[in-house]
Amino acid sequence: MPAPTLTAADYAQGLAAGQRGVLARAITLVESTLPAHQALAQQVLQTVLPRTGGALRLGITGVPGVGKSTFIEALGLYLVEKLGKKLAVLAVDPSSPRGGGSILGDKTRMPQLTAHPRAFIRPSPASGSLGGVARATREALLLCEAAGYDVIFVETVGVGQSEVAVHGMVDFFLLLMLAGAGDELQGVKRGIMEMADALLITKADHGNEKAARRAARDYEGALHLFPPAASGWAVPVRTCSALSGAGLPEAWEVIEQYAAHTQASGYWQHRRAQQQLQWLEEAVRQALESQFYGRAGVQSALPSVRQAVAAGQLTPWAAAEQLLAH
């Protein structure tokens, strides 16, 4: 039998009660592209909006092989078991349609955290553009806050623009790195390091501690070459081991220090407000694009116009003018 249809009030009530099943269904609703589902999703979000905004939103990214899943499980278990937090883990994964890795696999690599009653792990949508995935993740984040989760990890699973998307929806952006900084620095995008609020050298265990400390010093030296952060925060570099747990409490302490520093200065609130305005601009762009491609004239003209552009018979700008005329 299909599950009974829930109203916006049903969703809001279930979220307020912290019902995980209702939260999962609400996230599925915001991920849907069906117009009726989108309309209901916006009703739900508007209803629960007063209950959102209270979580610490932590973005996590890292180079391939850095051990993100192991780190997320280790830090997550520390938060839910030692500190009594409620944790939600979300992902921005635009690469999954091309087989580029997914947090679906991460769920199998985080068995203890997945099974913990104070943790909620949600894969990113299985398809769609980065913009669509990012929108769904932002709305899922708000739903998790409405359900009472006070720490939310947003993991970048894809590469490139997904880091920018995650940075635009979190309070603190954590960059995980490996030891071997002399070589690693060559491959690190300057933009990603400039976005980071802290760098964490992972796998500082099994005789790798000295290399990790050396890498931390190398990265600290590199960070001095960057302009000061707008937050007035000096970006720290730390080491940790997800296997032994060494460095995890210190890493969390850095995040709490950042929260205290930026809340006292007003930067935290300013960044949240700027993110809201960015989301508004993206929502307008997505709505205009959807309306544009939904017009019958555009849909009928699009195949021939695309063919003419691909064949080099029409410039993309002239083609766009033709389509906009419809």
C-alpha positions as CSV (number, residue, x, y, z in Angstrom):
1,M,0.0,0.0,0.0
2,P,1.3,3.5,-0.8
3,A,2.1,5.7,2.2
4,P,-0.8,8.1,3.1
5,T,-0.4,11.6,1.8
6,L,0.7,14.1,4.4
7,T,-0.4,17.7,4.6
8,A,2.0,20.6,5.3
9,A,0.7,20.6,8.9
10,D,1.4,16.9,9.2
11,Y,4.9,17.4,8.1
12,A,5.4,20.3,10.4
13,Q,4.0,18.4,13.4
14,G,6.2,15.3,12.6
15,L,9.3,17.4,12.3
16,A,8.6,19.2,15.5
17,A,8.3,15.8,17.2
18,G,11.7,14.7,15.7
19,Q,10.2,11.9,13.7
20,R,12.9,10.5,11.5
21,G,10.4,8.9,9.0
22,V,8.7,12.2,8.5
23,L,12.0,14.0,8.1
24,A,13.1,11.5,5.4
25,R,9.7,11.9,3.6
26,A,10.0,15.7,3.8
27,I,13.5,15.6,2.2
28,T,12.2,13.4,-0.5
29,L,9.5,16.0,-1.1
30,V,11.9,18.9,-1.5
31,E,14.0,16.8,-3.9
32,S,11.1,16.1,-6.2
33,T,10.8,18.2,-9.3
34,L,7.0,17.6,-9.7
35,P,5.2,21.0,-9.5
36,A,2.7,19.7,-7.0
37,H,5.4,18.4,-4.7
38,Q,7.4,21.6,-5.0
39,A,4.3,23.6,-4.0
40,L,3.7,21.5,-0.9
41,A,7.5,21.5,-0.1
42,Q,7.4,25.3,0.0
43,Q,4.4,25.3,2.3
44,V,6.2,22.9,4.6
45,L,9.4,25.0,4.6
46,Q,7.5,28.2,5.3
47,T,5.6,26.6,8.1
48,V,8.7,25.3,9.9
49,L,10.9,28.4,9.1
50,P,10.7,29.7,12.7
51,R,12.2,26.5,14.0
52,T,15.2,26.7,11.6
53,G,18.6,28.5,12.0
54,G,19.6,27.0,15.3
55,A,22.2,24.4,14.1
56,L,25.9,24.8,13.5
57,R,26.3,24.1,9.8
58,L,29.7,22.5,9.0
59,G,31.0,22.0,5.5
60,I,33.5,19.3,5.0
61,T,35.7,18.8,1.9
62,G,39.0,17.1,1.1
63,V,41.4,15.7,-1.4
64,P,40.8,12.2,-2.7
65,G,41.9,9.5,-0.3
66,V,41.9,11.9,2.7
67,G,39.4,9.6,4.5
68,K,36.3,11.8,4.7
69,S,33.9,9.0,5.6
70,T,36.2,7.7,8.4
71,F,36.6,11.2,9.7
72,I,32.9,12.1,9.6
73,E,32.0,8.9,11.4
74,A,34.7,9.5,14.1
75,L,33.9,13.1,14.7
76,G,30.1,12.4,14.4
77,L,30.3,9.6,17.1
78,Y,32.3,12.0,19.3
79,L,29.6,14.6,19.0
80,V,26.6,12.3,19.6
81,E,28.2,10.1,22.3
82,K,30.5,12.4,24.2
83,L,28.7,15.8,23.8
84,G,25.1,14.6,23.4
85,K,24.6,16.4,20.1
86,K,22.0,15.5,17.4
87,L,23.8,15.2,14.1
88,A,22.6,15.2,10.5
89,V,24.9,14.5,7.6
90,L,24.0,15.7,4.1
91,A,25.9,15.7,0.8
92,V,26.3,17.8,-2.3
93,D,27.1,15.3,-5.0
94,P,26.6,16.5,-8.6
95,S,28.9,13.8,-9.9
96,S,26.8,10.8,-9.0
97,P,25.0,10.5,-12.4
98,R,28.4,9.9,-14.0
99,G,29.4,7.3,-11.4
100,G,31.6,9.8,-9.6
101,G,31.1,8.5,-6.1
102,S,28.3,9.1,-3.7
103,I,27.5,9.3,0.0
104,L,25.2,6.2,-0.6
105,G,28.5,4.3,-0.5
106,D,29.6,6.4,2.5
107,K,26.6,5.1,4.5
108,T,28.1,1.6,4.3
109,R,31.5,3.1,5.4
110,M,29.9,4.8,8.4
111,P,28.0,1.8,10.0
112,Q,28.1,3.0,13.6
113,L,27.0,6.5,12.9
114,T,24.3,5.4,10.5
115,A,22.8,3.2,13.2
116,H,23.1,5.7,16.0
117,P,19.6,7.1,17.1
118,R,21.0,10.6,17.5
119,A,22.4,10.7,13.9
120,F,20.7,11.1,10.5
121,I,22.5,10.4,7.3
122,R,21.0,11.4,4.0
123,P,22.4,10.8,0.5
124,S,22.2,13.6,-2.1
125,P,19.8,13.3,-5.0
126,A,20.7,10.7,-7.5
127,S,20.6,13.1,-10.5
128,G,20.3,16.7,-11.5
129,S,22.5,19.7,-12.0
130,L,24.6,21.2,-9.2
131,G,22.1,24.0,-8.8
132,G,19.3,21.5,-8.3
133,V,21.3,19.4,-5.9
134,A,22.4,22.4,-3.9
135,R,18.8,23.7,-3.6
136,A,17.6,20.4,-2.4
137,T,20.5,20.2,0.1
138,R,19.8,23.7,1.5
139,E,16.2,22.8,2.0
140,A,17.1,19.5,3.5
141,L,19.3,21.4,5.9
142,L,16.4,23.6,7.1
143,L,14.2,20.5,7.5
144,C,16.9,18.9,9.7
145,E,17.1,22.0,11.8
146,A,13.3,22.0,12.2
147,A,13.5,18.3,13.4
148,G,15.9,19.3,16.2
149,Y,19.3,18.5,14.8
150,D,21.8,21.0,16.3
151,V,24.9,20.1,14.2
152,I,24.7,19.5,10.4
153,F,27.6,18.2,8.3
154,V,27.4,19.1,4.6
155,E,29.9,17.0,2.7
156,T,31.2,17.7,-0.8
157,V,31.3,14.4,-2.7
158,G,31.9,15.8,-6.1
159,V,34.7,18.2,-7.0
160,G,35.1,21.7,-8.4
161,Q,32.0,23.9,-8.0
162,S,30.5,21.7,-5.3
163,E,32.9,23.2,-2.8
164,V,31.6,26.7,-3.7
165,A,28.0,25.5,-3.3
166,V,28.7,24.0,0.1
167,H,30.7,27.1,1.3
168,G,27.6,29.1,0.4
169,M,25.3,27.2,2.8
170,V,27.5,26.6,5.9
171,D,28.9,28.5,8.8
172,F,32.3,26.8,9.0
173,F,34.2,25.3,6.1
174,L,36.7,22.5,7.0
175,L,39.3,21.4,4.5
176,L,40.8,17.9,5.1
177,M,44.3,17.3,3.8
178,L,47.0,14.6,3.8
179,A,50.6,14.7,4.9
180,G,53.2,15.3,2.2
181,A,52.5,19.0,1.9
182,G,55.5,19.7,-0.3
183,D,53.9,17.9,-3.1
184,E,50.3,18.4,-2.0
185,L,50.5,22.2,-2.1
186,Q,51.1,22.1,-5.9
187,G,47.7,20.3,-6.4
188,V,45.6,22.3,-4.0
189,K,43.3,24.9,-5.6
190,R,44.1,28.3,-4.1
191,G,40.3,29.1,-4.1
192,I,39.5,26.1,-1.9
193,M,42.2,27.0,0.6
194,E,40.9,30.6,0.7
195,M,37.4,29.4,1.5
196,A,38.6,27.2,4.4
197,D,38.1,28.3,8.0
198,A,40.4,25.5,9.2
199,L,42.7,22.9,7.7
200,L,43.0,19.5,9.3
201,I,45.7,17.0,8.4
202,T,44.2,13.5,8.7
203,K,45.7,10.1,9.2
204,A,48.2,11.3,11.9
205,D,48.8,7.8,13.1
206,H,50.8,4.6,12.6
207,G,54.1,6.4,12.5
208,N,52.7,9.2,10.3
209,E,52.5,11.7,13.1
210,K,55.8,13.5,12.3
211,A,54.9,13.8,8.6
212,A,51.5,15.2,9.6
213,R,53.1,17.8,11.9
214,R,55.5,18.8,9.2
215,A,52.6,19.1,6.7
216,A,50.7,21.3,9.2
217,R,53.7,23.7,9.4
218,D,54.0,23.8,5.6
219,Y,50.3,24.7,5.2
220,E,50.6,27.3,8.0
221,G,53.4,28.9,6.0
222,A,51.3,28.8,2.8
223,L,48.3,30.4,4.6
224,H,50.4,33.4,5.6
225,L,50.6,34.3,1.9
226,F,46.8,34.7,1.6
227,P,45.0,37.9,2.4
228,P,43.3,38.1,5.8
229,A,39.8,36.5,6.0
230,A,36.8,38.8,6.0
231,S,35.8,37.2,9.4
232,G,39.0,38.4,11.1
233,W,39.7,34.8,11.9
234,A,43.2,33.4,11.7
235,V,42.8,30.1,9.9
236,P,44.4,27.3,12.1
237,V,46.0,24.1,10.9
238,R,45.6,21.0,13.1
239,T,46.3,17.3,12.9
240,C,44.1,14.4,13.8
241,S,43.6,10.6,13.6
242,A,40.1,9.3,12.9
243,L,41.2,5.8,13.9
244,S,42.7,6.7,17.3
245,G,40.5,9.7,18.0
246,A,43.6,11.9,18.6
247,G,42.9,15.5,17.7
248,L,39.1,15.2,17.3
249,P,38.2,17.1,20.5
250,E,40.7,19.8,19.5
251,A,39.3,20.0,16.0
252,W,35.8,20.5,17.5
253,E,37.1,23.1,19.9
254,V,38.5,25.1,16.9
255,I,35.0,25.1,15.4
256,E,33.4,26.3,18.6
257,Q,36.0,29.0,19.0
258,Y,35.2,30.2,15.5
259,A,31.5,30.3,16.3
260,A,32.1,32.3,19.4
261,H,34.5,34.7,17.6
262,T,32.2,35.4,14.6
263,Q,29.0,35.6,16.7
264,A,30.6,38.2,19.0
265,S,31.8,40.2,16.0
266,G,28.5,39.9,14.1
267,Y,30.2,38.2,11.1
268,W,28.3,35.0,11.7
269,Q,24.9,36.8,11.4
270,H,26.2,38.8,8.4
271,R,27.3,35.6,6.6
272,R,24.0,33.9,7.2
273,A,22.1,37.0,5.9
274,Q,24.3,37.1,2.8
275,Q,23.7,33.4,2.2
276,Q,20.0,33.9,2.4
277,L,20.2,36.7,-0.3
278,Q,22.3,34.4,-2.5
279,W,19.7,31.7,-2.2
280,L,17.0,34.2,-3.2
281,E,19.0,35.2,-6.4
282,E,19.5,31.5,-7.3
283,A,15.8,30.8,-6.7
284,V,14.8,33.6,-9.1
285,R,17.3,32.3,-11.7
286,Q,16.0,28.8,-11.4
287,A,12.4,29.9,-11.6
288,L,13.0,32.0,-14.7
289,E,14.8,29.2,-16.4
290,S,12.1,26.7,-15.6
291,Q,9.4,29.0,-16.9
292,F,11.4,29.8,-20.0
293,Y,11.9,26.1,-21.0
294,G,8.3,25.3,-20.0
295,R,6.9,27.6,-22.7
296,A,5.4,25.8,-25.7
297,G,7.1,28.0,-28.3
298,V,10.5,27.4,-26.8
299,Q,10.0,23.7,-26.6
300,S,9.0,23.5,-30.2
301,A,11.8,25.7,-31.5
302,L,14.5,24.3,-29.3
303,P,15.4,21.1,-31.3
304,S,16.0,22.9,-34.6
305,V,17.9,25.8,-32.9
306,R,20.1,23.4,-31.0
307,Q,20.9,21.5,-34.2
308,A,21.8,24.8,-36.0
309,V,24.1,25.8,-33.2
310,A,25.8,22.4,-33.1
311,A,26.3,22.5,-36.9
312,G,27.9,26.0,-36.7
313,Q,25.1,27.6,-38.7
314,L,24.0,29.9,-35.9
315,T,25.9,31.5,-33.1
316,P,24.8,30.7,-29.5
317,W,23.9,34.4,-28.9
318,A,21.7,34.6,-32.0
319,A,20.1,31.3,-31.0
320,A,19.4,32.6,-27.6
321,E,17.8,35.7,-29.1
322,Q,15.5,33.5,-31.2
323,L,14.4,31.5,-28.3
324,L,13.9,34.5,-26.1
325,A,11.6,35.9,-28.8
326,H,9.2,33.1,-28.1
